[in-house]
Amino acid sequence: MKSANYYEVSVSDIERYEADGVVCLRGVLDPSRIAELEDAMEDVLAHPGPQARAGKFAYDTFMWTRNQAFWKLQADSAIPSITAQLMRSSVSHLMADVMFAKEQNTPDPTPWHQDQPYGWYDGTQVCSVWIPLDRVTLESGALEYVRGSHRAGIWYRPVGFTTGENENTDEFAPMPDIEANRADYDIVHFDLEPGDALFHNLLVLHGAPGNSSSDRRRRAIAFRYAGDDAKYAVRSVGPKPIWDPGIRHGDRFGCDLFPQVWPSTGNVPRFWERPSS
Ligand SMILES: O=C(O)CCC(=O)C(=O)O
């Protein structure tokens, strides 16, 4: 079943997500929604937020608190319902959004990493969606995954996206050099069209080559979600939420900065009216 706000995920796709740590769903967003997100991304690139990085490999985060198009995807699309089904969770909370724009002829790789050690969420029901706005191939920087790597349950140190270096912490295991030992890993990638989306577990190892295409940008927007068993985690390293969320380590989600998006509560956060601080 597919409707504006609901997409029934097949059992085989849920099982693939659980086994591989990633599943590709085709045609989950229609062209008008992709066009809205393209406009929104250009707006964010022109007006970067406090945690943004500019340049040919640009990124930004918490765009949904400033631009309604990113919130609209939560309130009025099938994406939150898909994440709840994949996590086998009764709810889905929005934890963060991140956009990645790799312009053509940009050699910068996305280093191999897991998302969860960078994030403020403990638990196993944690999921990301990666939504490309351009056709994506390996040449233009498709995401690559170490299939099934989330199942080992090992948390690796966050790696600086600009430095490629492990964060200095004993909290997590050192990140192995996957790129230098690719043959030892079961690495997969997906060629994507706008409208397709990749859903991955936040512990699966992934990275991406640079964009060596001479005529194709590689723009994508990712959203992170947490389900029933997830709790807020304050970490010593890695990025922090854009504001103090007003909850404490070990608390359940559901506050203004981490709202429930499935099932929809109908609440409309008004962050985009918040004065800048
Ligand atoms: O798009 C990229 O280069 C990185 C994306 C990523 O690592 C993620 O969404 O977790």
The ligand as a Tripos MOL2 file, in Angstrom:
@<TRIPOS>MOLECULE
LIG
   10     9     1     0     0
SMALL
NO_CHARGES

@<TRIPOS>ATOM
      1 O1         26.5530   11.8920    1.4570 O.co2     1 LIG1
      2 C1         27.6200   11.6490    1.9980 C.2       1 LIG1
      3 O2         28.7080   11.8250    1.4490 O.co2     1 LIG1
      4 C2         27.6480   11.1110    3.4030 C.3       1 LIG1
      5 C3         26.3290   10.5850    3.8680 C.3       1 LIG1
      6 C4         26.4290    9.8230    5.1270 C.2       1 LIG1
      7 O3         27.4600    9.3840    5.5450 O.2       1 LIG1
      8 C5         25.2070    9.5950    5.8890 C.2       1 LIG1
      9 O4         24.1350   10.1130    5.5360 O.co2     1 LIG1
     10 O5         25.2920    8.9090    6.9090 O.co2     1 LIG1
@<TRIPOS>BOND
     1     1     2 2
     2     2     3 1
     3     2     4 1
     4     4     5 1
     5     5     6 1
     6     6     7 2
     7     6     8 1
     8     8     9 2
     9     8    10 1
@<TRIPOS>SUBSTRUCTURE
     1 LIG1         1 GROUP 0 **** ****
